[in-house]
Amino acid sequence: MTRAELEREVLAWIAEGVDAPADEARFERLALALFRLQVERGAAYRRWCAAFGRDPASVRHWRDIPALPTGAFKEARVAIFPPADTVLTFRTSGSTTELRGALELDSLALYDASLETTFRAFICPDAARLRFVVLAPSAADAPDSSLSYMFSRAVERMGSPESRFLVDAKGWDPDAALAELAAAREPLALCGTAFAFVHLIDRLAERGESLRLPAGTRVMETGGFKGRSRELTREELHGAIERALGVPRARIVNQYGMCELASQFYEPTLRTGTYTDVKRVPPWVRTRVVDPATQKDVAPGAEGVLAHFDLANTGSALAVLTSDLGELVPGGFRVFGRLRGAEARGCSLAADALLGAP
């Protein structure tokens, strides 16, 4: 199967939506075909697989596909196409002097299809277009941020003309953001990073104020608190948003995603009307919970590290090992936070394997 044929099949599956059957035989066939392609064309991933003693001849099930640690995206070029074909590069967060992971894309077709299908299903299931207020920079102000790209694409495809980004390349003014929110008279899609919401809520508290945003408003927060001086649990953050902004928890959604993946995961709270912390896995993705050293499944119900297998990742590695702790539950998975030292260990292991013989 050629890459073009494979991508046509994945696009067709995504077009069926998030409620399409999670056909195991269909996923198995496409995942094994994509694995063969990525081992053949990706030198870095081929070296990683060799370190596990795996190749297309020995891998018979998608669960046997070695997952590449996110740290490897810092150590080597993972893309399976020539650098000259790159149309967009997303980079992990970090300073200009820090080594940052990179996801190179030679086409946006699958990335956009997965992004738009899941965002609409889980954030805008009840409206064709909404006024977006975004507490993050646009793609124009942060061109290598996958998060900013996602928000810009969502605004373009699902936002009303009044939609606005309240953060730019120079930063933001929380008081101006609060004035914008206080003046709202129509339902909003208020989206941003978890830490931006903390800043907003803290500023409201300093002013001794609270807001009651229009009925029908929904909040999407994402990004966590990695590297931040202050952290709140998901429950603490959602409770603070409910009290400070007047948006009930049944309209607050956490999104989980990462630079290295084309697909994202959402809580189906707005879709089902039931508040939940379980992330739904799209039909074209699989998630396992594994021991990070052996990549073997942990016991059912046990906590381990999340590994995602994303058919929309055609240009790099479909199998990505995260540093995030979680558990599988009916309907999806839960995230508990980051495994301490996992990033460093992942980088170290990846560097050893990636520097090996091709």
Solvent accessible surface area in square Angstrom, and as a share of the most:
residue,aa,sasa,rsa
1,M,101,0.45
2,T,74,0.43
3,R,33,0.12
4,A,56,0.43
5,E,72,0.32
6,L,1,0.00
7,E,34,0.15
8,R,149,0.54
9,E,56,0.25
10,V,0,0.00
11,L,60,0.30
12,A,52,0.40
13,W,0,0.00
14,I,2,0.01
15,A,87,0.67
16,E,90,0.40
17,G,17,0.17
18,V,9,0.05
19,D,93,0.48
20,A,13,0.10
21,P,98,0.62
22,A,65,0.50
23,D,61,0.32
24,E,84,0.38
25,A,76,0.59
26,R,56,0.20
27,F,0,0.00
28,E,36,0.16
29,R,112,0.41
30,L,0,0.00
31,A,0,0.00
32,L,28,0.14
33,A,8,0.06
34,L,0,0.00
35,F,2,0.01
36,R,107,0.39
37,L,11,0.06
38,Q,0,0.00
39,V,11,0.06
40,E,116,0.52
41,R,126,0.46
42,G,2,0.02
43,A,42,0.33
44,A,4,0.03
45,Y,0,0.00
46,R,79,0.29
47,R,49,0.18
48,W,10,0.04
49,C,1,0.01
50,A,64,0.50
51,A,66,0.51
52,F,63,0.26
53,G,61,0.59
54,R,78,0.29
55,D,65,0.34
56,P,38,0.24
57,A,76,0.59
58,S,62,0.40
59,V,6,0.04
60,R,184,0.67
61,H,61,0.27
62,W,3,0.01
63,R,104,0.38
64,D,57,0.29
65,I,1,0.01
66,P,1,0.01
67,A,1,0.01
68,L,0,0.00
69,P,6,0.04
70,T,16,0.09
71,G,2,0.02
72,A,0,0.00
73,F,5,0.02
74,K,42,0.18
75,E,67,0.30
76,A,27,0.21
77,R,89,0.32
78,V,6,0.03
79,A,11,0.09
80,I,13,0.06
81,F,14,0.06
82,P,81,0.51
83,P,91,0.58
84,A,98,0.76
85,D,71,0.37
86,T,39,0.22
87,V,93,0.53
88,L,41,0.21
89,T,28,0.16
90,F,0,0.00
91,R,102,0.37
92,T,24,0.14
93,S,97,0.63
94,G,40,0.38
95,S,59,0.38
96,T,135,0.78
97,T,130,0.76
98,E,95,0.43
99,L,108,0.54
100,R,63,0.23
101,G,0,0.00
102,A,23,0.18
103,L,3,0.02
104,E,33,0.15
105,L,19,0.09
106,D,36,0.19
107,S,50,0.32
108,L,54,0.27
109,A,55,0.43
110,L,10,0.05
111,Y,5,0.02
112,D,15,0.08
113,A,24,0.19
114,S,0,0.00
115,L,0,0.00
116,E,30,0.14
117,T,34,0.20
118,T,0,0.00
119,F,0,0.00
120,R,91,0.33
121,A,12,0.09
122,F,4,0.02
123,I,0,0.00
124,C,3,0.02
125,P,53,0.33
126,D,94,0.49
127,A,28,0.22
128,A,78,0.60
129,R,129,0.47
130,L,18,0.09
131,R,34,0.12
132,F,0,0.00
133,V,0,0.00
134,V,0,0.00
135,L,2,0.01
136,A,3,0.02
137,P,37,0.23
138,S,20,0.13
139,A,28,0.22
140,A,96,0.74
141,D,58,0.30
142,A,21,0.16
143,P,91,0.57
144,D,42,0.22
145,S,28,0.18
146,S,19,0.12
147,L,50,0.25
148,S,3,0.02
149,Y,30,0.12
150,M,5,0.02
151,F,0,0.00
152,S,26,0.17
153,R,53,0.19
154,A,0,0.00
155,V,27,0.15
156,E,102,0.46
157,R,111,0.40
158,M,0,0.00
159,G,5,0.04
160,S,21,0.14
161,P,130,0.81
162,E,93,0.42
163,S,20,0.13
164,R,121,0.44
165,F,52,0.22
166,L,24,0.12
167,V,22,0.13
168,D,67,0.35
169,A,79,0.61
170,K,199,0.84
171,G,31,0.29
172,W,67,0.23
173,D,78,0.40
174,P,36,0.23
175,D,50,0.26
176,A,56,0.44
177,A,2,0.01
178,L,2,0.01
179,A,61,0.47
180,E,28,0.13
181,L,2,0.01
182,A,52,0.40
183,A,67,0.52
184,A,5,0.04
185,R,194,0.71
186,E,72,0.32
187,P,53,0.33
188,L,1,0.00
189,A,0,0.00
190,L,0,0.00
191,C,0,0.00
192,G,0,0.00
193,T,36,0.21
194,A,2,0.02
195,F,26,0.11
196,A,11,0.08
197,F,0,0.00
198,V,4,0.02
199,H,83,0.37
200,L,0,0.00
201,I,23,0.12
202,D,46,0.24
203,R,75,0.27
204,L,1,0.01
205,A,70,0.54
206,E,124,0.56
207,R,88,0.32
208,G,71,0.68
209,E,80,0.36
210,S,74,0.48
211,L,29,0.14
212,R,205,0.75
213,L,9,0.04
214,P,28,0.18
215,A,97,0.75
216,G,26,0.25
217,T,3,0.02
218,R,6,0.02
219,V,0,0.00
220,M,0,0.00
221,E,4,0.02
222,T,4,0.03
223,G,58,0.56
224,G,39,0.37
225,F,25,0.11
226,K,122,0.52
227,G,83,0.80
228,R,130,0.47
229,S,121,0.78
230,R,99,0.36
231,E,121,0.54
232,L,37,0.18
233,T,75,0.43
234,R,44,0.16
235,E,85,0.38
236,E,92,0.41
237,L,2,0.01
238,H,0,0.00
239,G,2,0.02
240,A,14,0.11
241,I,0,0.00
242,E,61,0.27
243,R,169,0.62
244,A,12,0.09
245,L,0,0.00
246,G,11,0.11
247,V,2,0.01
248,P,67,0.42
249,R,78,0.28
250,A,44,0.34
251,R,58,0.21
252,I,0,0.00
253,V,0,0.00
254,N,23,0.12
255,Q,7,0.03
256,Y,23,0.09
257,G,30,0.29
258,M,36,0.16
259,C,13,0.08
260,E,9,0.04
261,L,0,0.00
262,A,2,0.01
263,S,0,0.00
264,Q,12,0.05
265,F,0,0.00
266,Y,0,0.00
267,E,0,0.00
268,P,12,0.08
269,T,0,0.00
270,L,25,0.13
271,R,90,0.33
272,T,82,0.48
273,G,55,0.53
274,T,87,0.51
275,Y,69,0.26
276,T,30,0.18
277,D,40,0.21
278,V,18,0.10
279,K,8,0.03
280,R,55,0.20
281,V,37,0.21
282,P,6,0.04
283,P,5,0.03
284,W,0,0.00
285,V,1,0.01
286,R,25,0.09
287,T,14,0.08
288,R,12,0.04
289,V,6,0.03
290,V,0,0.00
291,D,57,0.29
292,P,50,0.32
293,A,76,0.59
294,T,70,0.41
295,Q,15,0.07
296,K,142,0.60
297,D,73,0.38
298,V,38,0.22
299,A,67,0.52
300,P,140,0.88
301,G,61,0.58
302,A,38,0.29
303,E,95,0.42
304,G,6,0.06
305,V,1,0.01
306,L,0,0.00
307,A,1,0.01
308,H,0,0.00
309,F,0,0.00
310,D,0,0.00
311,L,0,0.00
312,A,6,0.05
313,N,6,0.03
314,T,5,0.03
315,G,8,0.08
316,S,2,0.02
317,A,0,0.00
318,L,0,0.00
319,A,0,0.00
320,V,0,0.00
321,L,12,0.06
322,T,7,0.04
323,S,8,0.05
324,D,13,0.07
325,L,36,0.18
326,G,0,0.00
327,E,33,0.15
328,L,80,0.40
329,V,29,0.17
330,P,133,0.83
331,G,55,0.53
332,G,13,0.12
333,F,0,0.00
334,R,75,0.27
335,V,45,0.26
336,F,98,0.41
337,G,31,0.30
338,R,101,0.37
339,L,43,0.21
340,R,218,0.79
341,G,41,0.40
342,A,11,0.09
343,E,42,0.19
344,A,70,0.54
345,R,120,0.44
346,G,11,0.10
347,C,24,0.15
348,S,65,0.42
349,L,95,0.47
350,A,0,0.00
351,A,24,0.18
352,D,106,0.55
353,A,14,0.11
354,L,6,0.03
355,L,152,0.76
356,G,36,0.34
357,A,83,0.65
358,P,118,0.74
